[in-house]
Amino acid sequence: MFAILFALAAGVLVYFYNPVQHFRADLHADAGGLKVTLEISAHALEAFVRQA
């Protein structure tokens, strides 16, 4: 129980310590994931068009 409360307290402290960096990191991660998703989709579409 203590470990859960400690983890939550640490998470809140980190979040409020520097929320701008937290937000920027989230945006960077989302942009990176979107780039990978688009590359995979483009590759799949190219493969499908080659088969047709």
N, C-alpha and C positions, 0 to 999 in steps of 0.2 A: 504494500500500500504506500509506504514511504517513497519507494522508487517511482511510482506513478506520479505522486504529487511533486517530487523533485523534478521529474522530466517535464511536467506541465509548467512548473515555475521557470525552469530554464528556457523553455520555448517562448513563454511570454516575455521573459527578460530579453532574449535575443530579438524577438519581433519588435519590441518597443525601443530597444537600444538604437537601432538604425533602420527605421522602416523604409527609407528611400532605397537603401541597398537591397533590402529584402524584395521590394517591388521590382527593382531593376533586374535582380536575379531571376525572379519569376518570369518577367517578360523575355529575358534572354533564353531561358529554358523553353518557354512556349514557342519562341521564334525558331529555335533549333529543332524542336519536334516537328513543327510545321514544315520546315525545309526538308527534313528526312521523309516525311509523309508525302510531300509533293514529288520528291525524287522517285520514291517507290511507285507512286501512282503513274508517273510519266513512263517509267520503265515497263510497268505492266501494260499500259496502253500501247506502247511501241511493240511489245511482244504480241499483243492481240492483233494489231494491224498487220504485222508481218505474216501471221497465220492466216488471215482472211484473204 
